[in-house]
């Protein structure tokens, strides 16, 4: 595929295996095409590794941060469970939103929580809203610990951000889907892997081995969940696609 951007003529041309499409540079279609390449280049250059949230590194695309904020404000869950802790920035993000809303707490699960990250999370101003559980996210003992921190009648939202292989995400979806309450979501993050197989830091097997594939197969097997992009709460543009590392991620329980 070849993109040609002509700022003098104000056009963008796409040549894909001999099929050529030329659109106005200042158009929704051009924005989508440029954004697709921006996402790939930005991922390869580790753009998402340049942000923090209230002092903790948060390895997420800024748009994904804003979009999950919109979802959390709509659903207003009592508990967010996130698999994959890393530096804890996402946990702090969710806790800060809960603090602002006056309700909610966070459970973070990881097979290894490094001591300096644990200390940084637990001593943070919002650490009191966060419970850390160390163990494989799909191990029965880990799931039992997670369940022990849930109360009857609570609204639960789950975010899967640990091992992003298709097999592991599929196992997490099966393990955690029962905890998701009607109207809430289980989110299989980082499906952008499917579009990154040909970038320098990508892997050829990502053409099939990615979270989006696991989420799509899960939705087919579980009619109680629908795969959908949550509606934007505000939109005065002609755009409709998220600029996201999480395509095909949001599974809403009916």
Secondary structure by P-SEA (a helix, b strand, c coil): cbbbbbccccbbbbbcccbbbbcccccaaaaaaaaaaaaaaaaaaccccccccccccccccaaaaaaaaaaaaaacccbbbbcccccaaaaaaaaaaaaaacccbbbbbbccccaaaaaaaaaccccccbbbbbcccccaaaaaaaaaacccbbbbbbbbcccccaaaaaaaaaaccccccccbbbbbccccccccccccccccccccccaaaaaaaaaaaccccccccccccccccccccccccccccccccc
